[in-house]
Amino acid sequence: MDSADSAGAVDTPTQPYTFEDAWRALCRQGTFVGGGGGGGLLNGADGVSSCNSKQSGALVAFGVYSSDFLRDNDLMPGLDAYATTTFDSGSYGLIVTIGGTVSELQPIAKMGWTIQSGS
């Protein structure tokens, strides 16, 4: 779908920020776990990491994907909030919160992430 599609839906624009930028914005100091963190979430991701949010300490899991299908497939029921993006490199990003709220993810909105309420 084209971002100018008349149906009103808009694709997530690509953006130059990295996961490290999101980690810095969202993660409580000393809680980041890279290379497999994520509490069994985001099984379709090529890489997963996690931390506790600065705001409430809720679990925040980060996944990077080679396709938007795999990313969207990991949007399971029970997520409190999530954010998606497409990086300039062509990979796809997903950040989910468990036990948190949409406000946990607001610091990355200015970085081009699309933030949604969970189901």
Legacy VTK file of the C-alpha trace (Angstrom):
# vtk DataFile Version 3.0
C-alpha trace
ASCII
DATASET POLYDATA
POINTS 119 float
0.000 0.000 0.000
1.221 3.433 -0.894
1.424 6.084 1.836
-0.788 8.314 -0.301
-3.490 5.612 -0.555
-6.947 7.175 -0.668
-8.319 4.641 1.846
-6.631 6.663 4.578
-4.241 3.992 5.822
-0.633 5.052 6.024
2.419 2.796 6.023
4.936 3.360 8.793
7.591 5.644 7.297
11.191 4.552 7.383
13.299 6.317 9.946
16.992 6.821 10.693
16.865 6.024 14.422
18.177 2.736 15.764
17.081 0.341 18.479
19.831 1.815 20.645
18.008 5.152 20.527
14.806 3.417 21.660
16.659 1.500 24.386
18.056 4.762 25.773
14.616 6.389 25.707
12.672 3.510 27.284
14.938 1.336 29.455
15.564 1.753 33.147
19.317 1.842 33.770
20.798 -1.598 34.490
17.828 -3.682 33.301
18.681 -4.203 29.612
19.144 -7.821 28.454
20.367 -8.241 24.883
20.684 -11.253 22.645
17.689 -13.330 23.572
15.921 -11.375 26.283
12.204 -10.937 25.828
10.591 -13.481 28.089
9.602 -15.886 25.294
7.900 -13.118 23.320
8.565 -12.170 19.713
9.383 -15.659 18.474
9.465 -14.575 14.822
12.177 -11.977 15.412
15.710 -12.287 14.110
16.920 -10.605 17.299
15.238 -9.941 20.634
16.159 -7.872 23.690
14.281 -6.578 26.714
14.385 -4.256 29.697
12.200 -2.739 32.376
10.635 0.579 31.457
11.814 3.806 33.017
8.235 4.793 33.765
6.801 1.828 35.685
9.254 -1.041 35.497
6.983 -2.959 33.080
8.602 -5.462 30.726
9.518 -3.915 27.378
10.585 -6.342 24.634
12.269 -5.315 21.383
12.342 -7.373 18.177
13.942 -6.837 14.786
12.465 -8.666 11.783
13.335 -9.402 8.187
9.685 -9.079 7.088
6.606 -7.174 8.136
4.607 -10.435 8.048
6.789 -11.982 10.761
6.598 -8.785 12.806
2.816 -8.556 12.530
2.485 -12.261 13.359
4.058 -11.587 16.766
1.282 -9.129 17.696
-0.494 -11.562 19.998
-3.502 -10.950 22.256
-2.628 -9.702 25.711
-0.156 -7.008 24.717
-0.743 -3.826 26.670
0.832 -1.565 24.060
3.162 -1.868 21.104
5.087 0.228 18.594
6.187 -0.551 15.049
8.598 0.977 12.582
10.531 0.293 9.407
14.218 1.143 9.615
16.161 2.754 6.781
18.064 -0.546 6.459
14.822 -2.277 5.400
14.364 -4.262 8.617
11.207 -3.992 10.702
10.982 -3.151 14.400
8.489 -4.094 17.081
8.450 -3.012 20.714
5.853 -4.460 23.101
4.987 -3.811 26.730
3.608 -6.329 29.176
2.193 -4.763 32.323
2.611 -1.261 30.924
0.631 1.331 29.019
0.824 3.318 25.802
2.435 6.133 27.796
5.468 3.851 28.403
6.209 4.122 24.670
5.557 7.841 24.144
9.273 8.796 24.296
9.850 7.008 20.962
6.926 8.603 19.098
9.191 11.476 18.052
11.583 8.890 16.575
9.032 7.774 13.989
7.547 4.773 15.835
3.802 4.167 15.408
2.346 3.479 18.869
-0.826 1.413 19.402
-2.890 0.096 22.297
-2.785 -3.664 22.694
-5.730 -5.998 22.510
LINES 1 120
119 0 1 2 3 4 5 6 7 8 9 10 11 12 13 14 15 16 17 18 19 20 21 22 23 24 25 26 27 28 29 30 31 32 33 34 35 36 37 38 39 40 41 42 43 44 45 46 47 48 49 50 51 52 53 54 55 56 57 58 59 60 61 62 63 64 65 66 67 68 69 70 71 72 73 74 75 76 77 78 79 80 81 82 83 84 85 86 87 88 89 90 91 92 93 94 95 96 97 98 99 100 101 102 103 104 105 106 107 108 109 110 111 112 113 114 115 116 117 118
